[in-house]
């Protein structure tokens, strides 16, 4: 009997020991945080942009200007390298020969033999498609004369240029084009036959189009394969190789005095002019045939033998920020080249919101299933609220609701887009708008920040009413969370501040002052372990995440919005450079996953449920 009792006691003790094992009592959220893993949600580095594109006619050589650095390709856009050139380019287009030669700032460069520190290999005015170099220079009594390169030495053709060299517009094919628009004279020099042809357009009438058209800064001229174009405030005049003169008047809303400032590009009989309406909004127009029509902005455009190359974004493509698009017979695809993306100082991506199988970043939406990008129907999202199976998105184009992250219903076009939203335990929705103000000291240029706040309530999360008397301003960048129990916290983080803070327990309607561990409004010390979180999990737990300078991530899982926290420091598997200044851009999904925007991609964690 005693043996049986001892056995029972031993079994009881063992059961008690297992029941009290601290590992078994660990909070699931704390355990999930301790074992947090990260996977790349969507790549963001495939990127190529250009405000100007030049392509050789055989489409083998390309130059891209306007990105953060100039680049070139010598294999049709399969690969790309940084371009090193000296001096300043002239205003006319840069022609690239079919063997990779081009002229920049009077210097000749060879794309097959160009490297950092390399100077121009020759000098020229222009180069033809076949690679003939032409130089215009004085030739004694003959005056301005065309010279053609012969194995490194320029030889005079004896052919005079009968107008000012400043009217040179570029070389296309085997011809150079000139347009003295004030005297209505066009000219071409055919390099192959060494002949110069000049024509006076006596019948061209500038007065047929709106505007004076005699201001050098408001006139644009262009040349391409025998076609000439002239743009002024009210329209475009095109001259064909047969010397037919065509007049195109801008639409009525675009007849304004400054309308050539957007520039013009010409390819044969197609002129692309970027013009402004009377409200200052620009729109690219295509002048061709008998019409002038608005088109998508294609200021960066070039034409090869069979293809058109533009800069832009393809719906359903595999690039977040777009790239160089090649169009052949109406079919579009990105060139594979990747120029990389250089972020402006202090900027990454803003926030990325993952809703179901879709990720919304800036004005794009990424399908996690097809791994493709499209333009978001909502524009940029300011904030979202996960609300019992539906998501409410407060976005640039209105307030939207969805149950799957793909199909959205426009619930309101009210311009209110609150930065912080929560649903209280009583079913009432609460929101705060946060408007950041920046003050720059005129003496030191030091910046200080403040946040203008207003509180709102709603019965449905769509239609909002401002809470009277809630408008206020606090130093710093404003709060990061409005919790379901009404807690809101904001701290003065400006340089030289004393660390004062504000706390609200009624969703930002009224505030209490905090300083040095004291609640100044209540004149009492803050509770032991007082800590404010950044996120509220669906389980009722609270989390804050802070990155250290070295890239380590500190994560706290808390029992309440103001304390009861367990803190850990984790090593992350992605490049966390600069995350210590951007941890406020982390977002939370409905499944309690965290989404991180980094310099090299967007990552998502495992769920903390």
C-alpha positions as CSV (number, residue, x, y, z in Angstrom):
1,X,0.0,0.0,0.0
2,X,2.8,2.4,0.9
3,X,4.6,1.4,-2.4
4,X,1.4,2.2,-4.3
5,X,1.0,5.6,-2.5
6,X,4.7,6.4,-3.2
7,X,4.1,5.5,-6.8
8,X,1.0,7.7,-7.0
9,X,2.9,10.6,-5.4
10,X,5.8,10.2,-7.8
11,X,3.4,10.2,-10.8
12,X,1.6,13.3,-9.4
13,X,5.0,15.0,-8.9
14,X,6.0,14.2,-12.5
15,X,2.7,15.5,-13.9
16,X,3.0,18.6,-11.8
17,X,6.6,19.2,-13.0
18,X,5.5,18.9,-16.6
19,X,2.5,21.1,-16.0
20,X,4.8,23.8,-14.6
21,X,7.4,23.6,-17.3
22,X,8.0,27.2,-18.2
23,X,8.5,26.3,-21.9
24,X,4.9,25.0,-21.9
25,X,3.6,28.3,-20.4
26,X,5.4,30.5,-23.0
27,X,3.0,32.8,-24.7
28,X,2.4,31.6,-28.4
29,X,3.1,35.2,-29.7
30,X,6.4,35.3,-27.7
31,X,7.4,31.9,-29.0
32,X,6.5,32.9,-32.6
33,X,8.5,36.1,-32.2
34,X,11.5,34.2,-30.9
35,X,11.4,32.0,-34.0
36,X,10.5,34.7,-36.5
37,X,11.5,33.9,-40.1
38,X,11.5,36.2,-43.1
39,X,10.8,35.5,-46.7
40,X,11.0,37.9,-49.7
41,X,7.5,39.0,-50.6
42,X,8.3,40.9,-53.8
43,X,11.6,41.9,-55.5
44,X,11.9,45.6,-56.2
45,X,15.3,46.1,-57.8
46,X,14.6,45.3,-61.4
47,X,14.4,48.9,-62.6
48,X,15.3,51.0,-65.6
49,X,14.3,54.6,-66.3
50,X,15.3,57.2,-68.8
51,X,14.2,60.6,-69.9
52,X,16.0,60.2,-73.2
53,X,16.7,57.0,-75.2
54,X,19.0,56.7,-78.2
55,X,19.1,53.5,-80.4
56,X,21.1,52.6,-83.4
57,X,19.0,51.7,-86.4
58,X,20.1,48.0,-86.2
59,X,19.0,48.1,-82.6
60,X,22.3,46.7,-81.3
61,X,23.5,49.8,-79.5
62,X,21.5,51.9,-77.0
63,X,22.1,54.9,-74.7
64,X,19.9,55.9,-71.8
65,X,20.1,59.4,-70.2
66,X,18.0,60.8,-67.4
67,X,18.4,58.0,-64.9
68,X,20.5,58.7,-61.8
69,X,23.5,57.8,-64.1
70,X,23.8,57.4,-67.9
71,X,23.9,53.8,-69.2
72,X,24.5,52.1,-72.4
73,X,24.0,48.7,-74.0
74,X,25.8,47.1,-76.9
75,X,23.8,43.9,-77.1
76,X,20.3,45.2,-77.8
77,X,19.3,45.8,-74.2
78,X,20.2,42.4,-72.9
79,X,22.9,43.8,-70.6
80,X,23.7,47.4,-69.5
81,X,26.8,49.2,-68.3
82,X,27.4,52.7,-66.9
83,X,28.3,55.3,-69.5
84,X,31.4,57.5,-69.0
85,X,31.5,60.6,-71.2
86,X,32.9,64.1,-70.8
87,X,31.6,67.6,-71.6
88,X,28.0,68.6,-72.4
89,X,25.8,67.2,-75.1
90,X,24.3,69.6,-77.6
91,X,20.5,70.0,-77.8
92,X,20.0,67.8,-80.9
93,X,19.5,64.0,-80.6
94,X,22.5,61.8,-80.3
95,X,22.7,59.5,-83.3
96,X,24.4,56.1,-82.8
97,X,25.9,54.4,-85.8
98,X,25.3,50.8,-86.5
99,X,28.9,50.1,-85.4
100,X,28.5,51.8,-82.0
101,X,29.9,55.3,-82.6
102,X,28.2,58.4,-81.3
103,X,29.0,62.1,-80.8
104,X,28.7,63.8,-77.4
105,X,29.8,67.4,-76.7
106,X,31.9,67.3,-79.9
107,X,33.7,64.2,-78.9
108,X,33.4,60.8,-80.6
109,X,33.0,57.7,-78.5
110,X,32.9,54.0,-79.4
111,X,30.5,51.9,-77.3
112,X,32.6,48.8,-78.1
113,X,35.6,50.4,-76.5
114,X,34.5,52.7,-73.7
115,X,35.5,52.6,-70.0
116,X,35.8,54.7,-67.0
117,X,38.3,57.5,-67.5
118,X,38.4,57.0,-71.3
119,X,38.4,60.2,-73.4
120,X,36.8,60.7,-76.7
121,X,38.6,58.9,-79.5
122,X,38.0,61.7,-82.1
123,X,35.9,64.8,-82.6
124,X,33.0,65.5,-85.0
125,X,29.8,67.3,-85.6
126,X,27.8,64.1,-86.3
127,X,28.0,60.5,-87.3
128,X,25.8,58.7,-89.9
129,X,24.1,55.3,-89.4
130,X,26.9,53.7,-91.4
131,X,29.6,55.2,-89.2
132,X,30.8,58.1,-91.3
133,X,32.1,61.0,-89.2
134,X,31.3,64.5,-90.4
135,X,32.9,67.7,-89.1
136,X,31.9,71.3,-90.0
137,X,34.8,73.7,-89.9
138,X,36.2,76.8,-91.7
139,X,38.0,76.1,-94.9
140,X,39.7,79.3,-95.7
141,X,37.8,81.5,-98.2
142,X,35.3,78.7,-98.7
143,X,33.9,79.4,-95.2
144,X,32.0,76.8,-93.2
145,X,32.6,73.5,-95.0
146,X,31.8,69.8,-94.6
147,X,34.7,67.5,-93.8
148,X,34.5,63.7,-93.8
149,X,36.8,61.5,-91.8
150,X,39.2,59.3,-93.7
151,X,41.1,56.9,-91.4
152,X,41.5,59.4,-88.7
153,X,42.0,62.5,-90.8
154,X,39.3,64.9,-91.9
155,X,39.2,65.6,-95.7
156,X,37.3,68.6,-97.1
157,X,34.4,67.9,-99.4
158,X,34.5,71.4,-100.7
159,X,30.8,71.7,-100.0
160,X,29.8,74.8,-98.1
161,X,27.2,75.2,-95.4
162,X,25.1,78.1,-96.5
163,X,23.5,78.9,-93.1
164,X,24.7,79.2,-89.5
165,X,26.0,76.1,-87.9
166,X,23.7,76.7,-84.9
167,X,20.8,75.6,-87.1
168,X,22.1,72.0,-87.2
169,X,19.4,69.6,-85.9
170,X,21.1,66.2,-86.0
171,X,22.1,63.4,-88.3
172,X,19.7,60.7,-89.3
173,X,20.5,57.9,-91.8
174,X,23.2,59.4,-94.1
175,X,22.0,63.0,-93.9
176,X,22.5,66.0,-91.7
177,X,19.5,68.4,-91.2
178,X,19.4,72.2,-90.7
179,X,16.5,74.6,-90.1
180,X,16.9,78.4,-90.1
181,X,13.3,78.9,-88.9
182,X,13.5,82.7,-88.8
183,X,14.2,82.9,-92.5
184,X,12.1,79.8,-93.3
185,X,15.1,77.8,-94.8
186,X,15.7,74.1,-94.5
187,X,18.7,72.2,-95.7
188,X,20.2,68.8,-95.9
189,X,23.8,67.5,-96.4
190,X,23.9,64.0,-97.9
191,X,27.1,62.5,-96.6
192,X,27.0,59.6,-99.1
193,X,26.8,61.8,-102.2
194,X,28.5,64.8,-100.6
195,X,25.7,67.1,-101.8
196,X,24.0,70.0,-100.0
197,X,20.4,71.0,-100.7
198,X,18.8,74.1,-99.4
199,X,15.1,75.1,-99.7
200,X,13.3,78.4,-98.9
201,X,9.8,77.7,-97.7
202,X,8.2,80.9,-99.0
203,X,4.7,79.6,-98.5
204,X,5.1,78.6,-94.9
205,X,2.8,80.7,-92.7
206,X,3.5,80.8,-89.0
207,X,0.4,83.0,-88.5
208,X,-1.9,80.0,-89.2
209,X,-1.2,78.8,-85.7
210,X,-1.8,80.5,-82.4
211,X,1.0,82.5,-80.8
212,X,3.8,84.8,-81.9
213,X,6.3,82.1,-82.6
214,X,9.3,84.4,-82.7
215,X,10.7,83.8,-79.3
216,X,13.8,81.6,-79.5
217,X,13.0,80.1,-76.1
218,X,9.5,79.2,-77.2
219,X,10.3,77.6,-80.5
220,X,11.4,74.0,-81.0
221,X,12.7,72.5,-84.3
222,X,13.6,69.0,-85.2
223,X,14.8,66.8,-88.1
224,X,14.5,63.1,-88.9
225,X,15.1,61.3,-92.2
226,X,14.1,64.1,-94.4
227,X,11.2,65.4,-92.2
228,X,11.4,68.8,-90.4
229,X,9.2,70.0,-87.6
230,X,8.6,73.4,-86.0
231,X,6.6,73.8,-82.7
232,X,5.3,77.0,-81.3
233,X,2.7,78.0,-78.6
234,X,-0.3,77.0,-80.6
235,X,0.7,74.0,-82.7
236,X,3.2,72.2,-85.0
237,X,4.3,72.7,-88.6
238,X,5.7,69.6,-90.4
239,X,7.6,69.6,-93.7
240,X,7.8,66.3,-95.5
241,X,10.7,65.2,-97.8
242,X,8.5,66.2,-100.7
243,X,8.3,69.7,-99.1
244,X,4.6,69.5,-98.3
245,X,3.8,71.8,-95.4
246,X,1.3,70.5,-92.8
247,X,-0.2,72.5,-90.0
248,X,-1.5,71.0,-86.7
249,X,-3.3,73.2,-84.2
250,X,-3.3,72.1,-80.5
251,X,-6.7,71.4,-78.9
252,X,-8.4,74.5,-77.6
253,X,-7.5,73.8,-73.9
254,X,-3.8,73.7,-74.9
255,X,-3.6,77.0,-76.7
256,X,-1.4,78.8,-74.2
257,X,1.8,80.9,-74.6
258,X,4.3,78.5,-72.9
259,X,3.4,75.4,-74.8
260,X,6.7,74.5,-76.3
261,X,8.5,74.2,-73.0
262,X,7.7,70.5,-72.7
263,X,9.8,69.8,-75.8
264,X,9.4,67.9,-79.0
265,X,10.8,64.7,-80.5
266,X,10.6,63.7,-84.2
267,X,10.9,60.4,-85.9
268,X,10.1,60.6,-89.7
269,X,6.5,61.8,-89.8
270,X,5.8,61.4,-86.1
271,X,6.3,64.4,-83.9
272,X,5.8,63.9,-80.1
273,X,5.1,67.2,-78.3
274,X,4.6,67.5,-74.6
275,X,2.2,70.4,-74.1
276,X,0.3,71.9,-71.2
277,X,-3.4,72.8,-70.8
278,X,-4.6,76.0,-69.3
279,X,-4.5,74.5,-65.8
280,X,-0.8,73.6,-66.1
281,X,-1.3,69.8,-66.7
282,X,1.0,68.3,-69.3
283,X,-0.1,65.8,-71.9
284,X,2.0,64.2,-74.6
285,X,0.4,64.5,-78.1
286,X,1.3,62.7,-81.3
287,X,1.4,64.7,-84.5
288,X,1.1,62.4,-87.5
289,X,-0.8,62.1,-90.8
290,X,-3.7,64.5,-90.6
291,X,-4.3,64.5,-86.8
292,X,-2.9,65.5,-83.4
293,X,-3.9,63.1,-80.7
294,X,-3.1,62.7,-77.0
295,X,-1.0,59.7,-76.1
296,X,0.6,58.2,-73.0
297,X,3.6,60.1,-71.8
298,X,6.4,58.9,-74.0
299,X,8.9,61.7,-73.6
300,X,11.6,59.0,-73.6
301,X,11.2,57.3,-77.0
302,X,13.4,55.9,-79.7
303,X,12.9,54.0,-83.0
304,X,14.9,51.1,-84.3
305,X,14.7,49.4,-87.6
306,X,11.6,47.4,-86.5
307,X,10.9,48.4,-82.9
308,X,9.9,51.3,-80.7
309,X,11.6,51.8,-77.4
310,X,9.9,53.8,-74.6
311,X,10.2,54.2,-70.8
312,X,7.2,53.1,-68.8
313,X,5.2,50.5,-66.8
314,X,3.6,47.4,-68.2
315,X,0.4,46.1,-66.6
316,X,0.9,42.5,-65.6
317,X,4.7,42.8,-65.9
318,X,7.4,41.6,-63.6
319,X,8.8,45.0,-62.6
320,X,7.6,47.2,-59.7
321,X,9.0,50.5,-61.0
322,X,8.8,49.8,-64.7
323,X,11.6,49.8,-67.3
324,X,12.5,50.2,-70.9
325,X,9.8,48.8,-73.1
326,X,10.3,47.4,-76.5
327,X,7.3,47.3,-78.9
328,X,7.2,45.2,-82.0
329,X,4.0,45.0,-84.1
330,X,2.0,46.2,-81.1
331,X,3.5,43.6,-78.7
332,X,5.2,45.0,-75.7
333,X,7.9,43.6,-73.4
334,X,10.5,44.9,-71.0
335,X,14.1,44.8,-72.0
336,X,15.9,42.6,-69.6
337,X,18.4,45.3,-68.6
338,X,18.5,46.4,-65.0
339,X,19.9,49.8,-64.2
340,X,19.3,49.5,-60.5
341,X,17.3,52.0,-58.4
342,X,18.9,54.7,-56.4
343,X,16.7,55.8,-53.6
344,X,16.5,59.5,-52.7
345,X,18.2,60.3,-49.4
346,X,16.2,59.2,-46.4
347,X,13.6,57.4,-48.5
348,X,12.8,53.8,-49.1
349,X,9.3,52.7,-50.3
350,X,6.8,54.1,-47.9
351,X,4.5,51.3,-46.6
352,X,3.5,48.0,-48.1
353,X,0.1,46.6,-47.2
354,X,-0.5,42.9,-47.7
355,X,-4.1,42.0,-48.1
356,X,-4.9,38.4,-48.9
357,X,-2.7,37.3,-51.9
358,X,-2.0,40.9,-52.9
359,X,0.6,43.4,-51.8
360,X,0.0,47.1,-52.3
361,X,3.1,49.4,-52.5
362,X,2.9,53.0,-53.6
363,X,0.5,53.0,-56.5
364,X,1.2,49.3,-57.5
365,X,-0.4,46.0,-56.6
366,X,1.6,42.8,-56.6
367,X,0.0,39.4,-57.1
368,X,1.7,36.8,-54.9
369,X,0.4,34.0,-57.1
370,X,1.4,35.2,-60.5
371,X,4.3,37.4,-59.3
372,X,3.3,40.3,-61.5
373,X,2.6,44.0,-60.9
374,X,-0.4,46.1,-61.9
375,X,-1.5,49.7,-61.2
376,X,-3.6,49.8,-58.1
377,X,-7.2,51.0,-58.7
378,X,-7.0,53.0,-55.4
379,X,-3.8,54.9,-56.0
380,X,-1.5,55.2,-52.9
381,X,-2.9,53.8,-49.7
382,X,-2.6,55.9,-46.5
383,X,-3.9,53.3,-44.1
384,X,-6.0,50.2,-43.8
385,X,-8.2,48.6,-41.2
386,X,-8.8,44.8,-40.9
387,X,-12.4,44.6,-39.8
388,X,-14.1,41.2,-39.2
389,X,-13.2,39.6,-42.6
390,X,-13.2,42.8,-44.6
391,X,-10.5,45.3,-45.2
392,X,-11.1,49.0,-45.4
393,X,-8.5,51.0,-47.3
394,X,-8.2,54.7,-47.0
395,X,-6.5,55.7,-50.2
396,X,-5.7,58.5,-52.7
397,X,-8.8,58.0,-54.8
398,X,-11.3,57.3,-51.9
399,X,-12.3,54.8,-49.3
400,X,-12.5,51.2,-50.5
401,X,-13.6,47.9,-49.0
402,X,-12.7,44.3,-50.0
403,X,-13.0,40.8,-48.7
404,X,-10.2,39.3,-50.7
405,X,-7.6,42.1,-51.4
406,X,-8.3,41.9,-55.1
407,X,-11.9,43.1,-55.7
408,X,-12.6,46.5,-54.3
409,X,-15.7,48.5,-53.8
410,X,-15.5,52.3,-53.7
411,X,-17.4,53.1,-50.5
412,X,-16.7,56.8,-50.4
413,X,-15.0,59.6,-52.3
414,X,-14.7,61.7,-49.2
415,X,-11.2,63.1,-49.2
416,X,-10.5,62.1,-45.5
417,X,-7.7,59.6,-45.4
418,X,-6.8,59.1,-41.8
419,X,-3.3,57.8,-40.9
420,X,-4.5,55.9,-37.9
421,X,-7.7,53.9,-37.5
422,X,-9.1,51.5,-34.9
423,X,-12.4,49.9,-33.9
424,X,-13.3,50.2,-30.2
425,X,-14.7,47.5,-28.1
426,X,-18.1,49.2,-28.3
427,X,-18.1,48.9,-32.1
428,X,-17.4,52.6,-32.7
429,X,-14.6,53.4,-35.2
430,X,-12.0,55.9,-34.3
431,X,-9.5,57.7,-36.5
432,X,-6.7,60.3,-36.3
433,X,-5.4,62.4,-39.1
434,X,-1.7,63.3,-38.8
435,X,-0.3,66.2,-40.7
436,X,3.4,66.7,-40.4
437,X,4.8,70.2,-40.3
438,X,8.5,71.0,-40.8
439,X,10.3,74.1,-39.4
440,X,13.7,75.0,-40.8
441,X,15.8,77.3,-38.7
442,X,17.0,80.2,-40.8
443,X,20.2,80.4,-38.9
444,X,21.4,76.8,-38.6
445,X,19.1,75.1,-41.2
446,X,18.2,72.6,-38.5
447,X,14.8,70.9,-38.9
448,X,12.2,70.4,-36.3
449,X,8.9,68.5,-36.7
450,X,5.4,68.8,-35.3
451,X,2.2,66.9,-36.0
452,X,-1.2,68.4,-36.3
453,X,-3.8,65.9,-35.1
454,X,-7.6,65.7,-35.4
455,X,-9.8,62.9,-34.0
456,X,-12.8,61.4,-35.8
457,X,-15.5,58.9,-35.1
458,X,-17.7,56.7,-37.3
459,X,-20.4,54.1,-37.1
460,X,-19.2,52.2,-40.1
461,X,-15.6,53.1,-40.7
462,X,-16.5,54.9,-43.9
463,X,-18.3,58.2,-43.0
464,X,-16.5,60.3,-40.4
465,X,-17.4,63.0,-38.0
466,X,-14.7,65.3,-36.5
467,X,-14.7,65.3,-32.7
468,X,-15.2,68.9,-31.6
469,X,-12.2,70.3,-29.8
470,X,-9.8,67.5,-30.6
471,X,-7.6,69.4,-33.0
472,X,-4.1,69.8,-31.5
473,X,-0.4,69.9,-32.4
474,X,2.4,68.0,-30.7
475,X,6.2,68.2,-31.4
476,X,7.7,65.2,-33.1
477,X,6.5,63.0,-35.9
478,X,3.2,62.1,-34.3
479,X,1.7,58.7,-33.0
480,X,2.2,55.4,-34.7
481,X,-0.8,53.5,-33.2
482,X,-4.3,54.1,-32.1
483,X,-5.3,51.0,-30.1
484,X,-8.7,49.5,-29.6
485,X,-8.7,50.5,-26.0
486,X,-8.2,54.2,-27.0
487,X,-4.4,54.5,-26.2
488,X,-2.4,56.9,-28.4
489,X,1.1,58.0,-27.6
490,X,3.4,60.6,-29.3
491,X,6.8,61.8,-28.3
492,X,9.0,64.8,-29.1
493,X,11.9,63.3,-31.0
494,X,13.4,66.5,-32.3
495,X,17.1,67.1,-31.8
496,X,17.7,68.8,-28.4
497,X,14.3,67.9,-27.0
498,X,13.8,67.0,-23.3
499,X,11.9,63.8,-24.3
500,X,8.5,65.0,-23.4
501,X,5.5,62.9,-24.6
502,X,1.8,63.0,-24.8
503,X,-0.6,60.1,-23.9
504,X,-4.3,59.8,-24.7
505,X,-6.7,57.1,-23.4
506,X,-9.7,58.3,-25.4
507,X,-8.6,57.8,-29.0
508,X,-6.8,61.2,-29.2
509,X,-9.5,63.5,-28.0
510,X,-7.7,64.6,-24.9
511,X,-4.1,64.3,-23.9
512,X,-1.9,63.9,-20.8
513,X,1.7,65.2,-20.5
514,X,4.5,62.8,-19.7
515,X,8.1,63.6,-18.7
516,X,10.9,61.7,-16.9
517,X,8.6,58.8,-15.9
518,X,5.9,61.1,-14.6
519,X,2.3,61.7,-15.7
520,X,2.3,65.5,-15.4
521,X,-1.4,65.8,-15.9
522,X,-2.2,63.3,-13.1
523,X,0.9,64.2,-11.0
524,X,1.8,60.6,-10.5
525,X,4.5,58.2,-11.7
526,X,4.0,56.0,-14.7
527,X,3.3,52.4,-13.9
528,X,6.3,50.1,-13.6
529,X,7.2,48.6,-16.9
530,X,5.3,51.3,-18.8
531,X,5.9,50.8,-22.6
532,X,4.0,51.9,-25.6
533,X,3.6,49.5,-28.6
534,X,3.5,50.1,-32.3
535,X,1.1,47.3,-33.4
536,X,-2.0,45.5,-32.0
537,X,-2.3,41.9,-32.9
538,X,-5.7,40.2,-33.7
539,X,-5.1,38.1,-30.6
540,X,-5.2,41.2,-28.3
541,X,-1.5,41.2,-27.8
542,X,0.7,44.3,-28.6
543,X,4.0,44.5,-30.3
544,X,6.8,47.1,-30.9
545,X,9.7,46.7,-33.3
546,X,12.8,48.8,-33.3
547,X,16.0,48.3,-35.4
548,X,19.4,49.0,-34.1
549,X,22.1,50.8,-36.1
550,X,23.9,47.5,-36.7
551,X,20.8,45.9,-38.2
552,X,19.6,43.9,-35.1
553,X,15.9,43.9,-34.6
554,X,14.4,44.4,-31.1
555,X,10.9,43.1,-30.7
556,X,8.6,43.4,-27.7
557,X,5.4,41.3,-27.2
558,X,3.2,43.0,-24.6
559,X,0.0,42.1,-22.7
560,X,-1.5,45.6,-22.9
561,X,-1.0,48.8,-24.9
562,X,1.0,50.3,-22.1
563,X,3.1,47.4,-20.6
564,X,3.6,43.8,-19.6
565,X,6.3,43.3,-22.2
566,X,8.7,40.5,-23.1
567,X,11.6,41.8,-25.1
568,X,14.0,40.0,-27.5
569,X,16.8,40.9,-29.9
570,X,16.8,39.0,-33.2
571,X,19.2,38.8,-36.2
572,X,17.2,39.2,-39.4
573,X,18.0,37.3,-42.6
574,X,17.6,40.4,-44.9
575,X,19.8,43.4,-45.4
576,X,18.6,45.8,-42.6
577,X,20.8,48.7,-43.6
578,X,19.0,52.0,-42.7
579,X,16.1,50.2,-41.2
580,X,16.8,51.9,-37.9
581,X,15.5,55.1,-39.5
582,X,12.6,53.4,-41.3
583,X,11.0,51.0,-38.9
584,X,7.9,53.2,-38.9
585,X,7.2,51.9,-42.4
586,X,6.6,48.3,-41.1
587,X,3.0,47.1,-41.5
588,X,0.9,44.3,-40.1
589,X,-1.3,41.9,-42.0
590,X,-4.7,40.4,-40.8
591,X,-2.8,37.2,-40.1
592,X,-0.4,39.0,-37.8
593,X,2.6,38.9,-40.2
594,X,4.9,41.8,-40.4
595,X,5.9,43.4,-43.7
596,X,9.3,45.1,-44.0
597,X,10.4,47.5,-46.8
598,X,14.2,47.3,-47.3
599,X,16.6,48.7,-49.8
600,X,16.8,45.3,-51.6
601,X,13.2,44.1,-51.5
602,X,10.1,43.7,-49.4
603,X,10.0,40.9,-46.9
604,X,7.2,39.3,-44.8
605,X,7.6,37.4,-41.5
606,X,5.8,34.4,-40.2
607,X,2.6,34.9,-38.3
608,X,2.7,35.7,-34.6
609,X,-0.7,34.0,-34.0
